[in-house]
């Protein structure tokens, strides 16, 4: 798979305090990389370093196979799209007119405007003033401004902040559609970890400027296998038979923990005829819960 972004030994400090120290980070073509971390972990700083908005102290950043420097940053940025923090646009202009300005700045053909507005679901309001847009529509316009010109990498910092559940779902579908229907990959940060889990193929967990995990979501899940829960006709009797304490009961279920298939089979055989087993379920901990646990360690 082609690498869109490659970072090695990237370092950044402010006032002699190291805020970013990343050994390695890669983003592949046609992927969504979810970047998560507490406030101040370095997420926005990393994105700004990629775009050349702040100067790195050391290390290398490669975009589309080229190492970024002060001479080529402007040219490379033409193939990048970014929405850092809140979208900025002229609210007295229409959505179409705002994209016209971006086209002039980037040398993009105006024919791309309607296609981009269609992609983000704003084609039917392209002549409406931006000040009249809802919050979700403004977020879509910001993404359209980042997306126009078919960038190879889209960098989105907290793009779903302030959206209602319907708006969040619409954004989720939009991001998936962008990756599926274009050549664009996405680097996205969000505090809503449930959404990151739903859309990302890869994740990076930033803690105090360092990546504590960097890889596929699938591999991260393998490091945190699901746990087994059991529902019986008499949970207290089942606990006594298994020699487990009442702290294992959560709601109406017995939490057995992480077990092998053979362990589960042995427990079922042992309880057979002593209590009725209604349900055995495999449950996974949410990315949010795993992140909170990891942050405390």
C-alpha positions in Angstrom: 0.0 0.0 0.0 1.3 3.5 -1.0 2.4 5.7 1.9 0.8 9.2 1.9 2.5 10.4 5.1 5.7 9.3 6.8 7.0 10.8 10.0 10.3 9.9 11.8 11.9 11.3 15.0 9.7 14.4 14.9 10.3 16.8 17.8 8.8 20.1 18.9 9.3 22.2 22.0 7.8 25.4 23.4 9.6 27.4 26.0 12.1 24.5 26.5 9.2 22.1 27.1 8.9 19.1 24.8 5.4 18.9 23.5 5.9 16.4 20.7 8.3 13.5 20.3 7.1 11.0 17.7 9.4 8.1 16.7 7.4 7.0 13.7 4.0 7.5 12.1 2.7 6.4 8.7 -0.6 6.9 6.9 -1.4 4.7 3.9 -3.4 5.4 0.8 -7.2 5.0 1.1 -7.2 4.9 4.9 -8.6 6.9 7.8 -6.1 7.5 10.6 -7.8 8.5 13.9 -5.6 10.6 16.3 -6.7 10.6 19.9 -5.3 12.1 23.1 -6.2 14.5 25.9 -6.1 18.2 25.5 -2.5 19.3 25.2 -1.3 15.9 24.1 0.0 17.4 20.8 -2.7 16.6 18.3 -3.1 20.0 16.8 0.6 20.7 17.0 1.3 17.6 14.9 -1.2 18.7 12.3 0.3 22.2 12.1 3.8 20.7 11.7 2.6 18.7 8.7 1.1 21.8 7.1 4.2 23.9 7.9 2.2 26.3 10.1 4.8 25.8 12.9 8.4 24.9 12.6 9.7 21.6 13.8 12.8 21.2 16.0 14.0 18.0 14.5 13.0 14.9 12.5 11.5 14.4 9.1 8.1 14.7 7.5 7.5 13.1 4.2 4.4 13.8 2.2 3.7 11.7 -0.9 7.3 10.4 -0.7 8.9 13.8 -0.6 10.6 15.2 2.5 8.9 18.5 3.4 11.1 21.6 3.7 10.7 25.3 3.5 11.2 25.3 -0.3 8.6 22.7 -1.3 6.1 23.1 1.5 3.9 25.4 -0.5 3.8 23.1 -3.5 3.1 20.0 -1.4 0.3 21.8 0.5 -1.6 22.0 -2.8 -2.2 18.3 -2.4 -3.2 18.7 1.2 -6.6 19.8 2.5 -7.0 21.0 6.1 -9.6 22.0 8.6 -7.8 23.0 11.8 -10.2 23.9 14.7 -13.1 26.0 13.5 -13.8 26.5 9.8 -13.0 30.0 8.5 -14.9 31.5 5.7 -16.6 34.8 4.6 -20.1 34.6 6.0 -21.4 37.3 3.7 -20.6 35.2 0.7 -22.4 32.0 -0.5 -20.9 28.6 -0.2 -20.1 28.7 -3.9 -18.3 32.0 -3.6 -16.2 30.9 -0.7 -15.0 27.9 -2.7 -14.3 30.2 -5.6 -11.8 32.1 -3.5 -10.0 28.8 -2.6 -9.9 27.9 -6.3 -8.2 31.2 -7.1 -5.7 30.7 -4.3 -4.8 27.1 -5.2 -5.2 27.4 -9.0 -8.1 24.9 -9.1 -10.6 24.9 -11.9 -14.0 26.3 -11.0 -15.6 23.1 -12.4 -14.6 21.4 -9.2 -16.8 23.6 -7.0 -20.2 22.0 -7.7 -18.7 18.5 -7.6 -17.3 19.2 -4.2 -20.4 20.8 -2.9 -22.3 17.8 -4.1 -19.9 15.5 -2.3 -20.4 17.2 1.1 -24.2 17.6 0.6 -24.3 21.3 0.0 -25.2 21.4 -3.7 -28.8 22.5 -3.0 -27.7 25.5 -0.9 -24.7 26.7 -3.0 -26.3 30.1 -3.5 -27.2 30.6 0.2 -25.1 33.0 2.3 -22.8 31.2 4.7 -24.2 33.2 7.7 -27.5 31.4 7.1 -26.0 27.9 7.4 -26.7 25.7 10.3 -23.7 24.6 12.4 -23.6 21.3 10.6 -23.7 23.0 7.2 -20.8 25.3 8.2 -18.8 22.3 9.2 -19.6 20.8 5.8 -18.5 24.0 4.1 -15.2 23.9 6.0 -14.6 20.4 4.9 -15.6 21.3 1.3 -12.9 24.1 1.4 -10.4 21.6 2.6 -11.5 18.9 0.1 -11.7 20.9 -3.1 -9.1 20.0 -5.7 -9.1 16.3 -4.6 -6.2 16.5 -2.1 -4.4 13.2 -1.4 -4.5 13.9 2.3 -7.3 15.6 4.3 -6.3 16.8 7.8 -9.3 17.4 10.1 -8.9 18.6 13.7 -12.1 18.1 15.7 -14.4 18.4 12.7 -17.5 17.1 14.6 -17.3 19.4 17.6 -20.7 20.9 18.5 -22.7 18.7 16.1 -25.9 17.0 17.2 -26.2 13.2 16.8 -27.7 13.5 13.3 -25.0 15.8 12.2 -22.3 13.5 13.6 -23.8 10.5 11.7 -23.9 12.6 8.5 -20.2 13.5 9.0 -19.3 9.9 9.6 -21.0 8.8 6.4 -19.3 11.7 4.6 -15.8 10.7 5.7 -16.3 7.1 4.7 -17.7 8.2 1.3 -14.7 10.5 0.7 -12.2 7.6 1.2 -14.3 5.2 -0.8 -15.1 7.4 -3.8 -11.9 9.5 -4.0 -8.1 9.0 -3.8 -8.1 11.0 -0.5 -6.8 9.6 2.9 -7.9 11.3 6.1 -6.0 12.2 9.3 -8.7 13.1 11.9 -8.7 14.0 15.6 -11.8 13.9 17.8 -12.7 13.7 21.5 -15.7 11.6 20.5 -13.8 8.3 20.5 -16.9 6.2 19.6 -16.9 8.0 16.2 -13.1 7.5 15.7 -13.7 3.8 16.3 -16.5 3.7 13.8 -14.6 5.3 10.9 -10.9 4.6 11.4 -8.8 1.9 9.9 -5.7 3.0 11.9 -5.3 4.9 15.2 -2.6 6.8 17.0 -2.8 7.4 20.8 -0.9 10.5 21.9 0.1 10.8 25.5 2.3 13.7 26.6 3.5 14.2 23.0 4.4 10.5 22.5 2.6 7.8 20.6 1.7 5.0 23.0 0.0 3.1 20.2 0.4 3.5 16.4 -1.1 1.0 14.1 -4.3 -0.6 12.8 -7.5 -0.6 14.8 -7.8 -4.3 14.2 -4.4 -4.9 15.8 -5.2 -2.7 18.8 -8.4 -4.7 19.3 -6.3 -7.9 19.4 -4.3 -6.4 22.2 -7.5 -5.9 24.1 -9.6 -9.0 23.6 -13.3 -9.1 24.4 -14.6 -10.4 27.8 -17.3 -13.0 28.3 -20.5 -12.4 30.2 -23.0 -15.0 31.4 -26.7 -14.9 32.1 -28.2 -17.7 34.2 -31.4 -18.6 36.0 -29.6 -18.2 39.3 -26.5 -15.9 39.1 -25.7 -16.1 42.9 -25.7 -19.9 42.8 -23.6 -19.9 39.6 -21.1 -17.6 41.3 -20.9 -19.8 44.4 -20.4 -22.9 42.2 -17.6 -21.2 40.3 -16.0 -19.8 43.5 -16.4 -16.2 42.3 -17.4 -13.1 44.3 -20.5 -11.0 43.9 -18.4 -8.2 42.5 -18.6 -10.2 39.2 -22.3 -9.3 38.8 -23.0 -6.4 36.5 -26.7 -5.7 36.1 -28.2 -9.1 35.4 -25.0 -10.6 34.0 -22.0 -12.4 35.5 -18.7 -11.0 34.1 -16.3 -13.9 33.6 -13.5 -11.8 32.0 -11.3 -12.7 29.1 -11.3 -16.4 28.5 -10.4 -19.0 25.9 -13.0 -21.0 24.1 -11.9 -24.1 26.1 -12.4 -22.2 29.4 -15.9 -21.2 28.3 -16.7 -24.8 27.4 -15.5 -26.1 30.7 -17.6 -23.6 32.6 -20.7 -24.4 30.6 -20.2 -28.2 31.2 -19.6 -27.6 34.9 -22.8 -25.6 35.3 -24.9 -27.8 33.1 -27.7 -29.3 35.2 -27.1 -27.1 38.2 -28.4 -23.8 36.7 -30.0 -22.9 33.4 -27.7 -20.9 31.1 -29.7 -18.4 29.2 -27.0 -16.5 27.4 -23.3 -16.3 26.8 -22.0 -13.1 25.2 -18.7 -11.8 24.0 -18.5 -8.1 24.8 -15.7 -5.7 23.9 -14.7 -2.6 25.8 -15.2 0.7 24.0 -12.2 2.6 22.6 -13.2 5.4 25.0 -12.9 3.1 28.1 -9.6 1.6 26.9 -8.2 5.1 26.3 -9.3 6.3 29.8 -7.7 3.2 31.4 -4.5 3.7 29.4 -4.4 7.4 30.3 -4.5 6.6 34.0 -1.5 4.2 33.7 
